[in-house]
């Protein structure tokens, strides 16, 4: 019994440390972009995404085939949707990616799939906390709306700092509808397969994402 309590305390302590590391990373990110520390500082964005996702998944409880399947499906669905969007302009509108997110395949950064995984997992966990007794469809819809709401904050910052740019220099409504269309089935899958997953590091990451883009949007 004492061993179990000690293990639980260590786990909580490790989770708190992970949240602290994320808070430092995003605080440095805000300062590094706004000051700026270096003209190429923002090109560290892919590294930040990978570290963020790694920390969140490190504290995922109970790895199984559904977890792995969700991560793989989400990466390829997210990347595929962005690839289709860039090439056709149908799903999100007419836009092109800059250099911030790193190497591209057919005009689409490979890291954008990682971003979809990170945001989908985090939003799904937040919905699990908020609506833990609700039907998986309701949790899926709520998580998808959380992702769309975050994208509202992301878009102006992304445009200003060269993540991507829109043909008309304004974000079309179609973009947000497209985000929901892609996010909703993924979040329903998360709610159905991983509806019992609780991960405080993922919640902290989602909040930090909101604060990061909100602060940059206000300060820029």
N, C-alpha and C positions, 0 to 999 in steps of 0.2 A: 504493500500500500504506500509506504514511504517512497519507494522507488518510483511509483506511478506519479505521485504528487511532485517529486523532484523533477521528473521528466517533463511534466506539464509546465512547471515553472520555467524550465530551460527553453521549452518551445515558445512560451509567451515572450520570454526575453529575446529570443532570436527573432521573432516576428516584429517586436518593437524596434530592434536594431535595423531590420530590413526597411521598416517604414522610415526610420531616421535617415538611412542612406538615401532612400528615394527623395525625401524632403530636401536633403542637401543637394542632390543632383539637380532637382528642378529649381531650387533657389539659385544655384550657380548658373544654371541655364538662363534664367531670367536676367540676372546681372550681366552675364557674358554677352547676351544679345543686345541689351539696352545700352550698355556703356559705350561701345562694345569692347570686349577684351582684345579681340583680334577680328579682322575682317572675314576670316574663314572659320570663326568659332562655330557658326551655325552648321557647318559641315560635319560636326560631331553628332548631329541628330541621329543617324543610324546607330551609333554606338549606344546612345542613350536609350533608344527603343529596345535594343537587344538586352541591355542590363535590366531595364524595367520589366520586360517580359520574363527574363530569367529569374528575377527575385520573386515575382508573383507566382510563377509555376513551381518554384522551390518549395513554397508553402501550400501547394495544392494538396488537399487531404485525399488519400485513397486513389492512387493512379490505377486505371484499368483500361480496358479496350475502348470504352466509350469516351474517356478523356482523350486518348490518342486520336481516335477517329474524329472527334470534334475539332481538335487543333489542326489536323491535316485538312479536313473538309473546309474549315474556315479560311485557312491560308489560301487554298486554291480557288475557293469561291470569291474571296476578297480580291485576290490578284486578278482572277479572270474577269470579274466585274469591272475593275479599273482598266484592264487591257481593252475590253470591249468598249468601255466608255471613251477612252482616249482615241481609239481607232474609228469609232462611228459617231460619237457625239450624241448618241440616242439616249443612253441611260441617265447620264448626269448633265449633259450639255457639252458645249465645245470648250475644252481646256487642254493645256499641255503642262507637263511636269518640267520643273527646273532641275538644278543639280543637287539640291539640298539632301534629298533622300538617297543619293548614291546611284550605283550602276542600274541601268535600265535594260529591259528586254522589250523590243518593239515599242519604245517610248514610255514604258511603264516601269517604275522602280521596283526591284525585287523586294525591297523593304516594305512596300505598301501592304503586302500580304501579312507581314509581321505586325504592322499597325492594326490591321483588321483583327488579327488574333488577340492582340493585347486589349483592344477596346471591347471586343465582343465578350471575351472572358470576364473582364472587369465589370462591364455593365450587367452581364448575366448574374454575377455574384451579388451585385448591389440589389438587383430585383429579387433575388432569393432572400436577402435580409428584409427588404421592405414588404414583400408579399409572400412570405413563406408558407402560408396556408391556402394560397390561391391556386386556381387551375393553371397548368403549364402554359396554356394559350394566353392567359392574362399576363403572366410573368414574361412571356416572350414579347408581347406587345409593349409592355412597360419598358423592358430593356432596350428594345428597338427605338422607342421614343427617347430614352436617355441618350442613346448614341446620336440620334438626329439633333437633340438639344446641344450636345457637345460640339457637333459639327458646325452649328451656328456660331459658336465661339471660335472655332478653328479657322473658318474660312477667311475672315479679314486679316488675321495674322499670317496665314499661309500665303495669301496673295502679296502682302507687303514684304515678306522676307524670302520670297522666291521658291517656296515649296512647289507651287504650281501657279498658273495664271489662266484667267478666263478670257475668252475671245472678246466679250463685250466689256471686260474689266468690271463686271458685276456678277454676283452669284445668282444663277437662275433658280426659280422655285423647283424646277425639275431635279436639281441636284439633291435637294432634301427629300423629295419623293423617291428618288432613286436610292438614296441611302436607306430609307425605310424598307423599300422593296427587297433590297439585298439583306439588310440586317434582320428583318422579321423572321424569315425561315431559319436563319442561323440561331437566333435567340430562342425560337421555339424548340429547336433541336437541343440547345443547351438546357432549357428548362425541363425538357422531357428526360434527357439522359443524366443531367447533372443538377437536378433541382434541389438536392440536399447539400450541395457544396457551399460551405461558408469559408471565407478566406479574407481576413482583415487586411492583409497586405494589398489584395486586389481592390478593396474598398478605398483604402488610402490612396492607391495609385489613381483611381478614377477621380477622386476629389482633387488630387494634385494636378491632374490634367485640366480640370475645370479652372483651378486657380491660375495655372500657368498661362493658359490662353486668355483668360479674363484680364489678368494683370498686363500682359503684353498688348492686348487689344486696347486697354484704357491708356496705357503709357505711350503707345506708339503714335 
